[in-house]
Amino acid sequence: MGITVDKGADGIATVTVDYPPVNAIPSAGWFELGEQILAAGRDPEVHVVILRAEGRGFNAGVDIK
């Protein structure tokens, strides 16, 4: 659960959001997501960054709990 990054040998980094049940990301998760995308973009071995989500929805916004 959370933000994960899978970097393949083919130069593709997949950043996955997984906050069940509807991917409402907590405040700290937004910062982590930004950091992971920026880190993948700075990696000279990465040529493509894919942003995807697990579960029912891509993103339901911010979890305000």
PDB file of N, CA, C, O and CB in Angstrom:
ATOM      1  N   MET A   1       0.842  -1.179   0.000  1.00  0.00           N
ATOM      2  CA  MET A   1       0.000   0.000   0.000  1.00  0.00           C
ATOM      3  C   MET A   1       0.887   1.241   0.000  1.00  0.00           C
ATOM      4  O   MET A   1       1.924   1.261   0.662  1.00  0.00           O
ATOM      5  CB  MET A   1      -0.958  -0.001   1.218  1.00  0.00           C
ATOM      6  N   GLY A   2       0.490   2.265  -0.730  1.00  0.00           N
ATOM      7  CA  GLY A   2       1.256   3.490  -0.809  1.00  0.00           C
ATOM      8  C   GLY A   2       1.719   3.747  -2.224  1.00  0.00           C
ATOM      9  O   GLY A   2       1.011   3.453  -3.188  1.00  0.00           O
ATOM     10  N   ILE A   3       2.914   4.298  -2.341  1.00  0.00           N
ATOM     11  CA  ILE A   3       3.501   4.609  -3.635  1.00  0.00           C
ATOM     12  C   ILE A   3       4.671   3.653  -3.846  1.00  0.00           C
ATOM     13  O   ILE A   3       5.563   3.559  -3.002  1.00  0.00           O
ATOM     14  CB  ILE A   3       3.961   6.114  -3.717  1.00  0.00           C
ATOM     15  N   THR A   4       4.665   2.946  -4.969  1.00  0.00           N
ATOM     16  CA  THR A   4       5.773   2.047  -5.282  1.00  0.00           C
ATOM     17  C   THR A   4       6.314   2.376  -6.669  1.00  0.00           C
ATOM     18  O   THR A   4       5.606   2.911  -7.522  1.00  0.00           O
ATOM     19  CB  THR A   4       5.322   0.561  -5.206  1.00  0.00           C
ATOM     20  N   VAL A   5       7.594   2.042  -6.872  1.00  0.00           N
ATOM     21  CA  VAL A   5       8.240   2.269  -8.158  1.00  0.00           C
ATOM     22  C   VAL A   5       8.891   0.970  -8.598  1.00  0.00           C
ATOM     23  O   VAL A   5       9.617   0.336  -7.833  1.00  0.00           O
ATOM     24  CB  VAL A   5       9.288   3.423  -8.075  1.00  0.00           C
ATOM     25  N   ASP A   6       8.627   0.581  -9.828  1.00  0.00           N
ATOM     26  CA  ASP A   6       9.255  -0.589 -10.425  1.00  0.00           C
ATOM     27  C   ASP A   6      10.025  -0.115 -11.645  1.00  0.00           C
ATOM     28  O   ASP A   6       9.437   0.342 -12.625  1.00  0.00           O
ATOM     29  CB  ASP A   6       8.199  -1.688 -10.802  1.00  0.00           C
ATOM     30  N   LYS A   7      11.347  -0.229 -11.577  1.00  0.00           N
ATOM     31  CA  LYS A   7      12.180   0.208 -12.696  1.00  0.00           C
ATOM     32  C   LYS A   7      12.659  -1.021 -13.452  1.00  0.00           C
ATOM     33  O   LYS A   7      13.421  -1.825 -12.916  1.00  0.00           O
ATOM     34  CB  LYS A   7      13.389   1.066 -12.203  1.00  0.00           C
ATOM     35  N   GLY A   8      12.220  -1.168 -14.687  1.00  0.00           N
ATOM     36  CA  GLY A   8      12.604  -2.296 -15.504  1.00  0.00           C
ATOM     37  C   GLY A   8      13.904  -2.050 -16.241  1.00  0.00           C
ATOM     38  O   GLY A   8      14.342  -0.908 -16.371  1.00  0.00           O
ATOM     39  N   ALA A   9      14.517  -3.110 -16.719  1.00  0.00           N
ATOM     40  CA  ALA A   9      15.766  -3.023 -17.464  1.00  0.00           C
ATOM     41  C   ALA A   9      15.559  -2.363 -18.826  1.00  0.00           C
ATOM     42  O   ALA A   9      16.527  -1.992 -19.490  1.00  0.00           O
ATOM     43  CB  ALA A   9      16.369  -4.412 -17.642  1.00  0.00           C
ATOM     44  N   ASP A  10      14.304  -2.217 -19.243  1.00  0.00           N
ATOM     45  CA  ASP A  10      13.987  -1.636 -20.547  1.00  0.00           C
ATOM     46  C   ASP A  10      13.890  -0.117 -20.526  1.00  0.00           C
ATOM     47  O   ASP A  10      13.498   0.490 -21.523  1.00  0.00           O
ATOM     48  CB  ASP A  10      12.699  -2.205 -21.051  1.00  0.00           C
ATOM     49  N   GLY A  11      14.242   0.510 -19.398  1.00  0.00           N
ATOM     50  CA  GLY A  11      14.201   1.969 -19.305  1.00  0.00           C
ATOM     51  C   GLY A  11      12.843   2.517 -18.957  1.00  0.00           C
ATOM     52  O   GLY A  11      12.610   3.719 -19.088  1.00  0.00           O
ATOM     53  N   ILE A  12      11.927   1.652 -18.511  1.00  0.00           N
ATOM     54  CA  ILE A  12      10.580   2.081 -18.149  1.00  0.00           C
ATOM     55  C   ILE A  12      10.422   1.993 -16.628  1.00  0.00           C
ATOM     56  O   ILE A  12      10.638   0.936 -16.035  1.00  0.00           O
ATOM     57  CB  ILE A  12       9.501   1.211 -18.873  1.00  0.00           C
ATOM     58  N   ALA A  13      10.046   3.109 -16.005  1.00  0.00           N
ATOM     59  CA  ALA A  13       9.750   3.139 -14.574  1.00  0.00           C
ATOM     60  C   ALA A  13       8.241   3.262 -14.408  1.00  0.00           C
ATOM     61  O   ALA A  13       7.614   4.151 -14.983  1.00  0.00           O
ATOM     62  CB  ALA A  13      10.498   4.319 -13.854  1.00  0.00           C
ATOM     63  N   THR A  14       7.670   2.366 -13.622  1.00  0.00           N
ATOM     64  CA  THR A  14       6.231   2.400 -13.358  1.00  0.00           C
ATOM     65  C   THR A  14       6.012   2.837 -11.916  1.00  0.00           C
ATOM     66  O   THR A  14       6.437   2.155 -10.982  1.00  0.00           O
ATOM     67  CB  THR A  14       5.570   1.006 -13.626  1.00  0.00           C
ATOM     68  N   VAL A  15       5.348   3.976 -11.738  1.00  0.00           N
ATOM     69  CA  VAL A  15       5.008   4.497 -10.421  1.00  0.00           C
ATOM     70  C   VAL A  15       3.546   4.128 -10.172  1.00  0.00           C
ATOM     71  O   VAL A  15       2.658   4.510 -10.934  1.00  0.00           O
ATOM     72  CB  VAL A  15       5.247   6.065 -10.325  1.00  0.00           C
ATOM     73  N   THR A  16       3.310   3.378  -9.090  1.00  0.00           N
ATOM     74  CA  THR A  16       1.963   2.880  -8.803  1.00  0.00           C
ATOM     75  C   THR A  16       1.427   3.472  -7.504  1.00  0.00           C
ATOM     76  O   THR A  16       2.102   3.465  -6.475  1.00  0.00           O
ATOM     77  CB  THR A  16       1.963   1.347  -8.721  1.00  0.00           C
ATOM     78  N   VAL A  17       0.200   3.983  -7.572  1.00  0.00           N
ATOM     79  CA  VAL A  17      -0.516   4.508  -6.409  1.00  0.00           C
ATOM     80  C   VAL A  17      -1.447   3.403  -5.912  1.00  0.00           C
ATOM     81  O   VAL A  17      -2.221   2.844  -6.688  1.00  0.00           O
ATOM     82  CB  VAL A  17      -1.320   5.826  -6.762  1.00  0.00           C
ATOM     83  N   ASP A  18      -1.369   3.088  -4.605  1.00  0.00           N
ATOM     84  CA  ASP A  18      -2.217   2.037  -4.040  1.00  0.00           C
ATOM     85  C   ASP A  18      -2.685   2.434  -2.643  1.00  0.00           C
ATOM     86  O   ASP A  18      -2.048   2.100  -1.644  1.00  0.00           O
ATOM     87  CB  ASP A  18      -1.460   0.688  -3.993  1.00  0.00           C
ATOM     88  N   TYR A  19      -3.796   3.146  -2.588  1.00  0.00           N
ATOM     89  CA  TYR A  19      -4.433   3.543  -1.333  1.00  0.00           C
ATOM     90  C   TYR A  19      -5.894   3.100  -1.391  1.00  0.00           C
ATOM     91  O   TYR A  19      -6.769   3.898  -1.728  1.00  0.00           O
ATOM     92  CB  TYR A  19      -4.315   5.098  -1.091  1.00  0.00           C
ATOM     93  N   PRO A  20      -6.165   1.831  -1.064  1.00  0.00           N
ATOM     94  CA  PRO A  20      -7.536   1.321  -1.146  1.00  0.00           C
ATOM     95  C   PRO A  20      -8.481   2.089  -0.221  1.00  0.00           C
ATOM     96  O   PRO A  20      -8.025   2.642   0.780  1.00  0.00           O
ATOM     97  CB  PRO A  20      -7.565  -0.168  -0.799  1.00  0.00           C
ATOM     98  N   PRO A  21      -9.758   2.142  -0.515  1.00  0.00           N
ATOM     99  CA  PRO A  21     -10.409   1.456  -1.626  1.00  0.00           C
ATOM    100  C   PRO A  21     -10.505   2.292  -2.902  1.00  0.00           C
ATOM    101  O   PRO A  21     -10.747   1.733  -3.972  1.00  0.00           O
ATOM    102  CB  PRO A  21     -11.778   1.036  -1.211  1.00  0.00           C
ATOM    103  N   VAL A  22     -10.322   3.627  -2.823  1.00  0.00           N
ATOM    104  CA  VAL A  22     -10.541   4.450  -4.022  1.00  0.00           C
ATOM    105  C   VAL A  22      -9.339   5.331  -4.369  1.00  0.00           C
ATOM    106  O   VAL A  22      -9.465   6.261  -5.166  1.00  0.00           O
ATOM    107  CB  VAL A  22     -11.765   5.325  -3.826  1.00  0.00           C
ATOM    108  N   ASN A  23      -8.186   5.049  -3.783  1.00  0.00           N
ATOM    109  CA  ASN A  23      -6.963   5.814  -4.030  1.00  0.00           C
ATOM    110  C   ASN A  23      -7.080   7.287  -3.655  1.00  0.00           C
ATOM    111  O   ASN A  23      -6.663   8.167  -4.408  1.00  0.00           O
ATOM    112  CB  ASN A  23      -6.584   5.703  -5.475  1.00  0.00           C
ATOM    113  N   ALA A  24      -7.654   7.541  -2.484  1.00  0.00           N
ATOM    114  CA  ALA A  24      -7.618   8.887  -1.903  1.00  0.00           C
ATOM    115  C   ALA A  24      -6.263   8.992  -1.199  1.00  0.00           C
ATOM    116  O   ALA A  24      -6.033   8.323  -0.191  1.00  0.00           O
ATOM    117  CB  ALA A  24      -8.846   9.151  -0.892  1.00  0.00           C
ATOM    118  N   ILE A  25      -5.377   9.823  -1.724  1.00  0.00           N
ATOM    119  CA  ILE A  25      -3.999   9.876  -1.248  1.00  0.00           C
ATOM    120  C   ILE A  25      -3.897  10.817  -0.051  1.00  0.00           C
ATOM    121  O   ILE A  25      -4.395  11.942  -0.110  1.00  0.00           O
ATOM    122  CB  ILE A  25      -3.048  10.330  -2.376  1.00  0.00           C
ATOM    123  N   PRO A  26      -3.252  10.369   1.048  1.00  0.00           N
ATOM    124  CA  PRO A  26      -3.059  11.275   2.186  1.00  0.00           C
ATOM    125  C   PRO A  26      -2.071  12.374   1.823  1.00  0.00           C
ATOM    126  O   PRO A  26      -1.335  12.248   0.845  1.00  0.00           O
ATOM    127  CB  PRO A  26      -2.562  10.499   3.426  1.00  0.00           C
ATOM    128  N   SER A  27      -2.049  13.439   2.592  1.00  0.00           N
ATOM    129  CA  SER A  27      -1.179  14.586   2.303  1.00  0.00           C
ATOM    130  C   SER A  27       0.271  14.174   2.101  1.00  0.00           C
ATOM    131  O   SER A  27       0.903  14.601   1.134  1.00  0.00           O
ATOM    132  CB  SER A  27      -1.264  15.602   3.424  1.00  0.00           C
ATOM    133  N   ALA A  28       0.806  13.359   2.990  1.00  0.00           N
ATOM    134  CA  ALA A  28       2.205  12.916   2.872  1.00  0.00           C
ATOM    135  C   ALA A  28       2.413  12.098   1.600  1.00  0.00           C
ATOM    136  O   ALA A  28       3.492  12.130   1.008  1.00  0.00           O
ATOM    137  CB  ALA A  28       2.616  12.083   4.105  1.00  0.00           C
ATOM    138  N   GLY A  29       1.393  11.376   1.185  1.00  0.00           N
ATOM    139  CA  GLY A  29       1.486  10.572  -0.031  1.00  0.00           C
ATOM    140  C   GLY A  29       1.679  11.415  -1.286  1.00  0.00           C
ATOM    141  O   GLY A  29       2.338  10.979  -2.230  1.00  0.00           O
ATOM    142  N   TRP A  30       1.106  12.621  -1.303  1.00  0.00           N
ATOM    143  CA  TRP A  30       1.281  13.511  -2.459  1.00  0.00           C
ATOM    144  C   TRP A  30       2.738  13.943  -2.580  1.00  0.00           C
ATOM    145  O   TRP A  30       3.272  14.030  -3.686  1.00  0.00           O
ATOM    146  CB  TRP A  30       0.365  14.752  -2.339  1.00  0.00           C
ATOM    147  N   PHE A  31       3.379  14.214  -1.450  1.00  0.00           N
ATOM    148  CA  PHE A  31       4.793  14.588  -1.476  1.00  0.00           C
ATOM    149  C   PHE A  31       5.644  13.401  -1.938  1.00  0.00           C
ATOM    150  O   PHE A  31       6.568  13.564  -2.735  1.00  0.00           O
ATOM    151  CB  PHE A  31       5.255  15.075  -0.077  1.00  0.00           C
ATOM    152  N   GLU A  32       5.326  12.215  -1.433  1.00  0.00           N
ATOM    153  CA  GLU A  32       6.059  11.014  -1.843  1.00  0.00           C
ATOM    154  C   GLU A  32       5.881  10.753  -3.335  1.00  0.00           C
ATOM    155  O   GLU A  32       6.842  10.405  -4.021  1.00  0.00           O
ATOM    156  CB  GLU A  32       5.590   9.793  -1.032  1.00  0.00           C
ATOM    157  N   LEU A  33       4.670  10.917  -3.838  1.00  0.00           N
ATOM    158  CA  LEU A  33       4.412  10.713  -5.263  1.00  0.00           C
ATOM    159  C   LEU A  33       5.265  11.668  -6.100  1.00  0.00           C
ATOM    160  O   LEU A  33       5.883  11.254  -7.081  1.00  0.00           O
ATOM    161  CB  LEU A  33       2.911  10.916  -5.577  1.00  0.00           C
ATOM    162  N   GLY A  34       5.297  12.925  -5.718  1.00  0.00           N
ATOM    163  CA  GLY A  34       6.112  13.905  -6.437  1.00  0.00           C
ATOM    164  C   GLY A  34       7.590  13.558  -6.400  1.00  0.00           C
ATOM    165  O   GLY A  34       8.284  13.662  -7.411  1.00  0.00           O
ATOM    166  N   GLU A  35       8.068  13.147  -5.240  1.00  0.00           N
ATOM    167  CA  GLU A  35       9.481  12.776  -5.100  1.00  0.00           C
ATOM    168  C   GLU A  35       9.836  11.582  -5.981  1.00  0.00           C
ATOM    169  O   GLU A  35      10.892  11.564  -6.614  1.00  0.00           O
ATOM    170  CB  GLU A  35       9.803  12.457  -3.638  1.00  0.00           C
ATOM    171  N   GLN A  36       8.954  10.587  -6.019  1.00  0.00           N
ATOM    172  CA  GLN A  36       9.225   9.382  -6.810  1.00  0.00           C
ATOM    173  C   GLN A  36       9.227   9.687  -8.306  1.00  0.00           C
ATOM    174  O   GLN A  36      10.059   9.160  -9.044  1.00  0.00           O
ATOM    175  CB  GLN A  36       8.187   8.297  -6.500  1.00  0.00           C
ATOM    176  N   ILE A  37       8.311  10.524  -8.752  1.00  0.00           N
ATOM    177  CA  ILE A  37       8.266  10.888 -10.178  1.00  0.00           C
ATOM    178  C   ILE A  37       9.501  11.710 -10.555  1.00  0.00           C
ATOM    179  O   ILE A  37      10.104  11.477 -11.603  1.00  0.00           O
ATOM    180  CB  ILE A  37       6.970  11.687 -10.500  1.00  0.00           C
ATOM    181  N   LEU A  38       9.877  12.663  -9.710  1.00  0.00           N
ATOM    182  CA  LEU A  38      11.074  13.463  -9.978  1.00  0.00           C
ATOM    183  C   LEU A  38      12.336  12.599  -9.981  1.00  0.00           C
ATOM    184  O   LEU A  38      13.211  12.783 -10.828  1.00  0.00           O
ATOM    185  CB  LEU A  38      11.208  14.580  -8.938  1.00  0.00           C
ATOM    186  N   ALA A  39      12.434  11.661  -9.042  1.00  0.00           N
ATOM    187  CA  ALA A  39      13.600  10.777  -8.982  1.00  0.00           C
ATOM    188  C   ALA A  39      13.697   9.927 -10.241  1.00  0.00           C
ATOM    189  O   ALA A  39      14.787   9.740 -10.780  1.00  0.00           O
ATOM    190  CB  ALA A  39      13.533   9.874  -7.738  1.00  0.00           C
ATOM    191  N   ALA A  40      12.571   9.413 -10.711  1.00  0.00           N
ATOM    192  CA  ALA A  40      12.574   8.616 -11.942  1.00  0.00           C
ATOM    193  C   ALA A  40      12.984   9.474 -13.130  1.00  0.00           C
ATOM    194  O   ALA A  40      13.695   9.005 -14.019  1.00  0.00           O
ATOM    195  CB  ALA A  40      11.188   7.991 -12.190  1.00  0.00           C
ATOM    196  N   GLY A  41      12.543  10.724 -13.151  1.00  0.00           N
ATOM    197  CA  GLY A  41      12.890  11.632 -14.240  1.00  0.00           C
ATOM    198  C   GLY A  41      14.362  12.011 -14.256  1.00  0.00           C
ATOM    199  O   GLY A  41      14.919  12.298 -15.315  1.00  0.00           O
ATOM    200  N   ARG A  42      14.996  12.014 -13.085  1.00  0.00           N
ATOM    201  CA  ARG A  42      16.424  12.346 -13.001  1.00  0.00           C
ATOM    202  C   ARG A  42      17.318  11.152 -13.332  1.00  0.00           C
ATOM    203  O   ARG A  42      18.502  11.335 -13.618  1.00  0.00           O
ATOM    204  CB  ARG A  42      16.757  12.861 -11.607  1.00  0.00           C
ATOM    205  N   ASP A  43      16.781   9.948 -13.299  1.00  0.00           N
ATOM    206  CA  ASP A  43      17.575   8.737 -13.542  1.00  0.00           C
ATOM    207  C   ASP A  43      17.910   8.632 -15.029  1.00  0.00           C
ATOM    208  O   ASP A  43      17.002   8.531 -15.854  1.00  0.00           O
ATOM    209  CB  ASP A  43      16.811   7.465 -13.062  1.00  0.00           C
ATOM    210  N   PRO A  44      19.191   8.653 -15.384  1.00  0.00           N
ATOM    211  CA  PRO A  44      19.551   8.608 -16.806  1.00  0.00           C
ATOM    212  C   PRO A  44      19.205   7.281 -17.490  1.00  0.00           C
ATOM    213  O   PRO A  44      19.180   7.207 -18.718  1.00  0.00           O
ATOM    214  CB  PRO A  44      21.023   8.869 -16.955  1.00  0.00           C
ATOM    215  N   GLU A  45      18.942   6.244 -16.706  1.00  0.00           N
ATOM    216  CA  GLU A  45      18.574   4.948 -17.293  1.00  0.00           C
ATOM    217  C   GLU A  45      17.085   4.849 -17.593  1.00  0.00           C
ATOM    218  O   GLU A  45      16.651   3.921 -18.276  1.00  0.00           O
ATOM    219  CB  GLU A  45      18.976   3.821 -16.362  1.00  0.00           C
ATOM    220  N   VAL A  46      16.297   5.802 -17.088  1.00  0.00           N
ATOM    221  CA  VAL A  46      14.844   5.791 -17.294  1.00  0.00           C
ATOM    222  C   VAL A  46      14.510   6.693 -18.481  1.00  0.00           C
ATOM    223  O   VAL A  46      14.916   7.854 -18.531  1.00  0.00           O
ATOM    224  CB  VAL A  46      14.084   6.263 -16.004  1.00  0.00           C
ATOM    225  N   HIS A  47      13.762   6.135 -19.433  1.00  0.00           N
ATOM    226  CA  HIS A  47      13.358   6.885 -20.620  1.00  0.00           C
ATOM    227  C   HIS A  47      11.856   7.163 -20.642  1.00  0.00           C
ATOM    228  O   HIS A  47      11.392   8.062 -21.343  1.00  0.00           O
ATOM    229  CB  HIS A  47      13.758   6.128 -21.873  1.00  0.00           C
ATOM    230  N   VAL A  48      11.099   6.375 -19.861  1.00  0.00           N
ATOM    231  CA  VAL A  48       9.638   6.511 -19.818  1.00  0.00           C
ATOM    232  C   VAL A  48       9.191   6.346 -18.369  1.00  0.00           C
ATOM    233  O   VAL A  48       9.672   5.458 -17.665  1.00  0.00           O
ATOM    234  CB  VAL A  48       8.932   5.455 -20.753  1.00  0.00           C
ATOM    235  N   VAL A  49       8.265   7.204 -17.921  1.00  0.00           N
ATOM    236  CA  VAL A  49       7.663   7.062 -16.593  1.00  0.00           C
ATOM    237  C   VAL A  49       6.167   6.859 -16.788  1.00  0.00           C
ATOM    238  O   VAL A  49       5.491   7.683 -17.404  1.00  0.00           O
ATOM    239  CB  VAL A  49       7.958   8.316 -15.679  1.00  0.00           C
ATOM    240  N   ILE A  50       5.662   5.751 -16.255  1.00  0.00           N
ATOM    241  CA  ILE A  50       4.233   5.443 -16.324  1.00  0.00           C
ATOM    242  C   ILE A  50       3.645   5.638 -14.932  1.00  0.00           C
ATOM    243  O   ILE A  50       4.163   5.095 -13.956  1.00  0.00           O
ATOM    244  CB  ILE A  50       3.981   3.980 -16.849  1.00  0.00           C
ATOM    245  N   LEU A  51       2.575   6.403 -14.838  1.00  0.00           N
ATOM    246  CA  LEU A  51       1.853   6.593 -13.581  1.00  0.00           C
ATOM    247  C   LEU A  51       0.582   5.775 -13.665  1.00  0.00           C
ATOM    248  O   LEU A  51      -0.231   5.973 -14.568  1.00  0.00           O
ATOM    249  CB  LEU A  51       1.541   8.110 -13.306  1.00  0.00           C
ATOM    250  N   ARG A  52       0.403   4.848 -12.718  1.00  0.00           N
ATOM    251  CA  ARG A  52      -0.773   3.990 -12.723  1.00  0.00           C
ATOM    252  C   ARG A  52      -1.308   3.833 -11.305  1.00  0.00           C
ATOM    253  O   ARG A  52      -0.666   4.244 -10.338  1.00  0.00           O
ATOM    254  CB  ARG A  52      -0.443   2.613 -13.333  1.00  0.00           C
ATOM    255  N   ALA A  53      -2.487   3.237 -11.194  1.00  0.00           N
ATOM    256  CA  ALA A  53      -3.105   3.031  -9.888  1.00  0.00           C
ATOM    257  C   ALA A  53      -3.670   1.621  -9.791  1.00  0.00           C
ATOM    258  O   ALA A  53      -4.107   1.041 -10.785  1.00  0.00           O
ATOM    259  CB  ALA A  53      -4.212   4.070  -9.638  1.00  0.00           C
ATOM    260  N   GLU A  54      -3.652   1.088  -8.591  1.00  0.00           N
ATOM    261  CA  GLU A  54      -4.302  -0.183  -8.286  1.00  0.00           C
ATOM    262  C   GLU A  54      -5.740   0.107  -7.874  1.00  0.00           C
ATOM    263  O   GLU A  54      -6.063   1.229  -7.484  1.00  0.00           O
ATOM    264  CB  GLU A  54      -3.537  -0.963  -7.161  1.00  0.00           C
ATOM    265  N   GLY A  55      -6.585  -0.885  -7.957  1.00  0.00           N
ATOM    266  CA  GLY A  55      -7.927  -0.756  -7.415  1.00  0.00           C
ATOM    267  C   GLY A  55      -8.944  -0.134  -8.351  1.00  0.00           C
ATOM    268  O   GLY A  55      -8.761  -0.094  -9.568  1.00  0.00           O
ATOM    269  N   ARG A  56     -10.038   0.359  -7.740  1.00  0.00           N
ATOM    270  CA  ARG A  56     -11.212   0.820  -8.485  1.00  0.00           C
ATOM    271  C   ARG A  56     -11.027   2.112  -9.246  1.00  0.00           C
ATOM    272  O   ARG A  56     -11.523   2.241 -10.365  1.00  0.00           O
ATOM    273  CB  ARG A  56     -12.336   0.985  -7.562  1.00  0.00           C
ATOM    274  N   GLY A  57     -10.336   3.058  -8.678  1.00  0.00           N
ATOM    275  CA  GLY A  57     -10.237   4.363  -9.325  1.00  0.00           C
ATOM    276  C   GLY A  57      -8.803   4.807  -9.462  1.00  0.00           C
ATOM    277  O   GLY A  57      -7.922   4.352  -8.733  1.00  0.00           O
ATOM    278  N   PHE A  58      -8.576   5.707 -10.412  1.00  0.00           N
ATOM    279  CA  PHE A  58      -7.222   6.202 -10.598  1.00  0.00           C
ATOM    280  C   PHE A  58      -6.821   7.062  -9.405  1.00  0.00           C
ATOM    281  O   PHE A  58      -5.755   6.861  -8.822  1.00  0.00           O
ATOM    282  CB  PHE A  58      -7.108   7.003 -11.913  1.00  0.00           C
ATOM    283  N   ASN A  59      -7.675   8.024  -9.039  1.00  0.00           N
ATOM    284  CA  ASN A  59      -7.404   8.870  -7.870  1.00  0.00           C
ATOM    285  C   ASN A  59      -8.686   9.554  -7.446  1.00  0.00           C
ATOM    286  O   ASN A  59      -9.368  10.182  -8.255  1.00  0.00           O
ATOM    287  CB  ASN A  59      -6.300   9.921  -8.174  1.00  0.00           C
ATOM    288  N   ALA A  60      -9.008   9.424  -6.156  1.00  0.00           N
ATOM    289  CA  ALA A  60     -10.225  10.043  -5.634  1.00  0.00           C
ATOM    290  C   ALA A  60      -9.933  11.358  -4.937  1.00  0.00           C
ATOM    291  O   ALA A  60     -10.816  11.918  -4.287  1.00  0.00           O
ATOM    292  CB  ALA A  60     -10.926   9.101  -4.676  1.00  0.00           C
ATOM    293  N   GLY A  61      -8.709  11.866  -5.057  1.00  0.00           N
ATOM    294  CA  GLY A  61      -8.371  13.140  -4.427  1.00  0.00           C
ATOM    295  C   GLY A  61      -7.553  12.939  -3.175  1.00  0.00           C
ATOM    296  O   GLY A  61      -6.788  11.980  -3.063  1.00  0.00           O
ATOM    297  N   VAL A  62      -7.720  13.863  -2.218  1.00  0.00           N
ATOM    298  CA  VAL A  62      -6.954  13.845  -0.970  1.00  0.00           C
ATOM    299  C   VAL A  62      -7.781  13.185   0.116  1.00  0.00           C
ATOM    300  O   VAL A  62      -8.975  13.448   0.257  1.00  0.00           O
ATOM    301  CB  VAL A  62      -6.540  15.278  -0.544  1.00  0.00           C
ATOM    302  N   ASP A  63      -7.121  12.317   0.886  1.00  0.00           N
ATOM    303  CA  ASP A  63      -7.767  11.705   2.049  1.00  0.00           C
ATOM    304  C   ASP A  63      -7.715  12.728   3.190  1.00  0.00           C
ATOM    305  O   ASP A  63      -6.636  13.018   3.706  1.00  0.00           O
ATOM    306  CB  ASP A  63      -7.062  10.339   2.459  1.00  0.00           C
ATOM    307  N   ILE A  64      -8.863  13.275   3.585  1.00  0.00           N
ATOM    308  CA  ILE A  64      -8.906  14.350   4.566  1.00  0.00           C
ATOM    309  C   ILE A  64      -9.117  13.845   6.000  1.00  0.00           C
ATOM    310  O   ILE A  64      -9.362  14.646   6.902  1.00  0.00           O
ATOM    311  CB  ILE A  64     -10.003  15.319   4.203  1.00  0.00           C
ATOM    312  N   LYS A  65      -9.028  12.556   6.214  1.00  0.00           N
ATOM    313  CA  LYS A  65      -9.194  12.023   7.582  1.00  0.00           C
ATOM    314  C   LYS A  65      -8.032  12.398   8.452  1.00  0.00           C
ATOM    315  O   LYS A  65      -7.999  12.038   9.629  1.00  0.00           O
ATOM    316  CB  LYS A  65      -9.347  10.507   7.565  1.00  0.00           C
TER     317      LYS A  65
END
